[in-house]
Amino acid sequence: MGKQLEQTSRKSLRYRGNECLNCGHPLEISDRYCSYCGQLNSTKKLSLQDYFGEFIISIVNYDSRFRYTVKDLLFKPGVITRNFTSGKRMRYANPFRFFLSVSIIYFLLSGFLDFIQIADAESEENPSLQNIFNFQDDDDQAEIPLDSINYYKTLALNTKDKDSLEQLPLIYRRESSLDTLNFVSRTAFKLKMFHIFSLQTKVENPYQALDSLEYSKSKLNVWLYDREKGLKRIQENPVAFGQYLAKKIPVFLFFLAPLFACFFLLLYYKSESVRFHKNKLRATSRKKLQSLFKTPYIGGFCLYCLASLRSVFVVRRSYNYMEHVIFIFHIFTFLFLVLLLLLVPEFLMGSSLLSGLFISFVAPFYFYKALRNFYQESRLRTLMKFFILNIVFLMLGILTGSVFFFLTAALY
């Protein structure tokens, strides 16, 4: 075995050099790896056999950091953060890099599965070229003939009576007349007009509709008219929109993680009592403060005020900010990792039931256990902070989730 290693392996003595090819660090012949950068000490050129051999070995014997990180992240909530912050870092992957890696893999796999699902649906329907280019089908013929649209536009422009105008099948203003309005009012009017026009004529193609309305085919106008179709789809099938929204929740969680970490830190600031600060101020070595505190009446009042201010604004932290942030990123990495593992089973099932059960029941329990194991506080104190953090998370979720909901609906 030793003879075979001597002749063929890149790790054999015959290929070792006195200097690292990567960083130039001086080496001994007995050094298998560089002590400075960790690169293999070998001068042998990389052959095809070596390349595929190392590739297969890297798959079979995968990095121990990845193995320990995944195992402790899944089955030891909070312990992985405690070990990492206490200095045991060579065993685990970098928490921020691992979070990005898992989330990126999740988004890529999710997008790929969505592409397969859409491709299967289109192959079953066998759409024609007319559907592909979004032309009108026979089922979408306008209730109002397109030739008569110009009649209604002219009638709307010539009608000055408001009551008579409201009885018309559509409202209309020339695009040039909207220049006097601000952007919000102009956009609101376009949305209303496009909505009524779409309902009355059943025209779904934005270019055809804008051409009939004699509006410019700008990207904004096309997008605004397309939003009408999205709103119609939401009204016709809210369940499908709910499923679409559920698929976008990981994106929401990805951007919420750093924001939640900032608010999370505030709960673990610890302040000392007023009595503690009074005793500390009395023991001060500053002579001016000593003379102030010994002043009758005024000194006692000043001492109490300063001690009260210090009890509010001077905090004691058992953990620094980065340790809190690492804890939060481990929590969100766990969420993405499990959702990633559930992607293929849910795709085969055609349902998001498993991820819904996970987020509703498993994730809260995991969060409680992680709080308990990392901060090592009593059960009662951990439960109190668990409920407070969930309220904070709910408030942040409602605030940012409302923005996320409207953006998702606008892009649906």
Secondary structure, DSSP 8 states (H G I E B T S, - for coil): -HHHHHHH-TTSGGG--SB-TTT--B--TT-SB-TTT--B---S---HHHHHHHHHHHHHS--HHHHHHHHHHHHSTTHHHHHHHTT--TTS--HHHHHHHHHHHHHHHHHHHHHHHHHHHHHHH---HHHHTT---GGG--SS-GGGHHHHHHHHHH---HHHHHTSSS----GGGGGGS-HHHHHHHHHHHHHHHHHHH----HHHHHHHHT----HHHHHHHHHHHHHHHHHH-HHHHHHHHHHTHHHHHHHHHHHHHHHHHHHT-EE--HHHHHHHHHT---HHHHHHHTSTTHHHHHHHHHHHHHHHH-EE-SS-HHHHHHHHHHHHHHHHHHHHHHHHHHHHHT--HHHHHIIIIIHHHHHHHHHHHHH---HHHHHHHHHHHHHHHHHHHHHHHHHHHHHHHHT-
